[in-house]
């Protein structure tokens, strides 16, 4: 049975005929739920294929077989394969941003910053394929970095500023501390992505961050 195009219903169906005014809002809500369900199903199928292929080397035909939606439906929602991958990256990184934005300050600025950095590291470890794609260009020569990453950066920068205001940065200014912390995080993420066979202790990221924070505290003592 062919799948209707997005936003369309089979000819002759009750919903396709003129609906009374009082049912139109319900009909619009139903169609919106159908659109959201279709997008979610297609994105989940895309994620599964990307994990299997360790990248974007899959066909829209294979995606259709996996998701149950036709190629025209995929193109309608996402434009092309690049648009599909970009939408998946945006949706997944937005989840991380939501998670960070829901973390209330605990009063321990260092612990808060540490938690946010570990959340980003854990996300990258759980989604290495997505993280690698974020650092590459699309076929159109454009960055794949999703706009939701701005929200992630904003959360981490706010936590860094609270850490600065706590007086625990020692001889570092906030910009320098941020660059050093990001260099460490970037290095750990790169290690996971470029050397997947490298045996990395589960606590390596935590111990690396703790060592860096300890170094900042020691520098504070020597500079005071």
C-alpha positions as CSV (number, residue, x, y, z in Angstrom):
1,X,0.0,0.0,0.0
2,X,1.6,3.3,-1.0
3,X,2.3,5.8,1.7
4,X,0.5,9.2,1.3
5,X,2.6,12.3,0.8
6,X,3.2,14.3,4.0
7,X,0.2,16.4,5.0
8,X,-2.0,14.6,2.5
9,X,-4.7,12.0,3.2
10,X,-6.2,9.4,0.9
11,X,-8.9,10.7,-1.4
12,X,-12.4,10.0,-0.2
13,X,-11.4,9.8,3.4
14,X,-13.5,11.6,6.0
15,X,-10.6,13.9,6.9
16,X,-9.9,14.8,3.2
17,X,-13.5,16.1,2.8
18,X,-14.5,19.5,4.1
19,X,-14.6,19.4,7.9
20,X,-17.0,21.4,10.1
21,X,-15.4,24.5,11.7
22,X,-15.4,22.9,15.2
23,X,-13.4,19.9,14.0
24,X,-10.7,21.7,12.0
25,X,-8.5,22.5,15.1
26,X,-8.6,18.8,16.0
27,X,-7.8,17.8,12.4
28,X,-4.9,20.2,12.3
29,X,-3.6,18.8,15.6
30,X,-3.9,15.3,14.3
31,X,-2.0,16.1,11.1
32,X,0.7,17.8,13.1
33,X,1.1,14.7,15.3
34,X,1.3,12.6,12.2
35,X,4.1,14.9,10.8
36,X,6.0,14.8,14.0
37,X,5.7,11.0,14.2
38,X,6.9,10.7,10.7
39,X,9.9,12.9,11.3
40,X,10.8,11.1,14.5
41,X,10.6,7.7,12.9
42,X,12.7,8.8,9.9
43,X,15.3,10.3,12.2
44,X,15.5,7.2,14.4
45,X,15.9,5.0,11.4
46,X,18.7,7.4,10.1
47,X,20.5,7.1,13.4
48,X,20.3,3.3,13.3
49,X,21.7,3.2,9.8
50,X,24.5,5.7,10.6
51,X,25.6,3.6,13.6
52,X,25.6,0.4,11.4
53,X,27.5,2.1,8.6
54,X,29.8,4.2,11.0
55,X,28.8,7.3,9.0
56,X,26.5,8.6,6.3
57,X,27.2,5.8,3.7
58,X,23.6,4.7,3.3
59,X,21.0,5.1,0.7
60,X,17.6,6.8,0.9
61,X,16.1,3.5,-0.4
62,X,17.6,1.7,2.6
63,X,16.2,4.4,4.9
64,X,12.8,3.9,3.3
65,X,12.9,0.2,4.0
66,X,14.0,0.8,7.6
67,X,11.6,3.6,8.4
68,X,8.5,2.6,6.3
69,X,8.4,6.0,4.6
70,X,8.9,6.6,0.9
71,X,11.8,8.6,-0.6
72,X,9.5,11.4,-1.6
73,X,8.3,11.7,2.0
74,X,11.9,11.9,3.3
75,X,12.8,14.5,0.7
76,X,9.6,16.5,1.6
77,X,10.6,16.8,5.2
78,X,14.4,17.1,4.9
79,X,15.1,18.3,1.4
80,X,18.1,16.0,0.7
81,X,20.4,13.7,2.5
82,X,22.5,16.5,3.9
83,X,19.4,18.1,5.3
84,X,18.4,14.8,6.8
85,X,21.7,14.4,8.6
86,X,21.8,18.0,9.7
87,X,18.3,17.6,11.2
88,X,19.4,14.5,13.1
89,X,22.5,16.3,14.5
90,X,20.3,19.3,15.5
91,X,17.8,17.1,17.3
92,X,20.3,15.0,19.2
93,X,22.5,18.0,20.3
94,X,19.3,19.8,21.3
95,X,18.7,17.0,23.8
96,X,22.1,17.6,25.3
97,X,21.4,21.4,25.5
98,X,18.1,20.7,27.2
99,X,19.9,18.5,29.7
100,X,22.5,21.1,30.5
101,X,19.9,23.9,30.8
102,X,17.9,21.9,33.3
103,X,20.9,21.5,35.6
104,X,20.5,24.1,38.5
105,X,23.6,25.6,40.1
106,X,24.4,23.7,43.2
107,X,26.5,26.4,44.9
108,X,29.8,24.5,44.1
109,X,31.0,26.2,40.9
110,X,33.7,23.7,40.2
111,X,31.4,20.7,40.5
112,X,28.9,22.4,38.2
113,X,31.4,23.1,35.5
114,X,32.9,19.6,35.9
115,X,29.4,18.0,35.5
116,X,28.7,20.0,32.3
117,X,32.0,19.1,30.7
118,X,31.5,15.4,31.6
119,X,28.0,15.6,30.1
120,X,29.5,16.8,26.8
121,X,32.2,14.1,26.9
122,X,29.6,11.4,27.7
123,X,27.4,12.6,24.8
124,X,30.4,12.5,22.4
125,X,31.4,9.0,23.7
126,X,27.8,7.7,23.2
127,X,27.5,9.3,19.7
128,X,30.9,9.2,18.1
129,X,29.5,9.0,14.6
130,X,27.5,12.2,15.1
131,X,30.4,14.0,16.8
132,X,32.7,13.1,13.9
133,X,30.1,14.4,11.4
134,X,29.8,17.7,13.3
135,X,33.4,18.4,12.7
136,X,33.2,17.8,8.9
137,X,31.7,19.7,6.1
138,X,28.5,18.8,4.3
139,X,28.5,18.0,0.6
140,X,27.6,21.7,0.1
141,X,30.8,22.8,1.8
142,X,29.0,24.0,4.8
143,X,29.7,23.2,8.5
144,X,27.5,20.5,10.0
145,X,27.8,22.0,13.5
146,X,24.2,22.3,14.6
147,X,22.8,25.6,16.0
148,X,21.9,23.8,19.2
149,X,25.6,23.6,20.0
150,X,25.4,27.4,20.7
151,X,23.1,26.5,23.6
152,X,25.6,23.9,24.8
153,X,28.4,26.5,24.7
154,X,26.3,29.1,26.4
155,X,25.6,26.7,29.3
156,X,29.2,25.8,29.7
157,X,30.4,29.4,29.4
158,X,27.9,30.4,32.2
159,X,29.3,27.6,34.4
160,X,32.8,28.8,33.6
161,X,31.9,32.3,34.6
162,X,30.5,31.1,37.9
163,X,33.7,29.2,38.4
164,X,35.7,32.4,37.7
165,X,33.5,34.4,40.1
166,X,34.2,31.7,42.8
167,X,37.9,32.8,42.9
168,X,39.2,29.3,42.0
169,X,40.8,30.1,38.7
170,X,44.2,31.0,40.3
171,X,46.4,32.8,37.9
172,X,44.1,32.1,34.9
173,X,41.6,34.5,33.4
174,X,38.3,33.1,32.3
175,X,39.2,33.1,28.6
176,X,42.5,31.2,29.1
177,X,40.8,28.7,31.5
178,X,38.1,28.1,29.0
179,X,40.6,27.5,26.2
180,X,42.6,25.1,28.3
181,X,39.5,23.2,29.4
182,X,38.2,23.0,25.9
183,X,41.6,21.8,24.6
184,X,41.4,18.9,27.1
185,X,37.8,18.0,26.3
186,X,38.5,18.3,22.5
187,X,41.6,16.1,22.9
188,X,39.7,13.4,24.8
189,X,36.9,13.4,22.2
190,X,39.3,13.3,19.4
191,X,41.1,10.4,20.9
192,X,37.9,8.4,21.1
193,X,37.0,9.2,17.5
194,X,40.3,8.8,15.7
195,X,41.6,5.9,17.7
196,X,38.5,3.7,18.6
197,X,40.8,0.8,19.4
198,X,42.6,2.8,22.0
199,X,41.8,1.4,25.5
200,X,40.5,4.3,27.5
201,X,39.7,3.8,31.1
202,X,36.1,4.7,32.0
203,X,37.3,7.2,34.6
204,X,40.0,8.8,32.4
205,X,37.9,11.9,31.6
206,X,37.0,12.5,35.2
207,X,40.6,12.1,36.4
208,X,41.9,14.3,33.6
209,X,39.5,17.1,34.6
210,X,40.2,16.7,38.3
211,X,43.9,16.9,37.6
212,X,43.4,20.1,35.6
213,X,41.3,21.6,38.4
214,X,43.9,20.6,40.9
215,X,46.5,22.3,38.9
216,X,44.5,25.5,38.8
217,X,44.1,25.4,42.6
218,X,47.8,24.9,43.1
219,X,48.5,27.8,40.8
220,X,46.2,29.9,42.9
221,X,48.2,29.1,46.0
222,X,51.5,30.0,44.4
223,X,50.2,33.2,42.9
224,X,48.6,34.5,46.1
